[in-house]
Amino acid sequence: MSLDTTNPPHVTGYLLLFRNTDWYNDGHSDDEVRQVMQKVVAWFDGLAASGKLVGAQPLMNDAVIISGKGGRTVTDGPFPETKEAVGGYVMLTVDSLEEAVSIAKTNPMHDYGLTTEVRPIASTCLTMYRLNKELAEAAV
């Protein structure tokens, strides 16, 4: 991420956020779980081999939310229902949102209830860019 707030943000990649990652608790046999895991490993291997995979990590269930003036409010989690919680992410380097969506659609976990949110990654903070621009215009 850049701290340059003088140039407009541009897309530097795409993030796939996975929800409902506890699919295995829905009564699948051990054999079915193994088969799904093999498909997922093959999916990740394919992304890595194509050079489009920048990074990927599962997330732990623990969470802390910091809010309030001066960050004074700290609340331990997890917070959302398991189906809504982000359970992991994949970072892609592809040319467009459409390509990222196309890749996301091929995740074999969707057949088992996984949902994926696709988000563009910005080169810098859009809010900071807008504020910097407004302040510069006001100073004129």
Protein Blocks (a to p, Z undefined) as FASTA:
>chain_A
ZZbfkbccddfbdcdddehkllmmnopafklmmmmmmmmmmmmmmmmmnopanbdcdddf
bdcddedehhlaccdddfbdfklpcfbdcddddfbfklmmmmmmmpmklmnopacddddd
dfbdfklmmmmmmmmmmmZZ
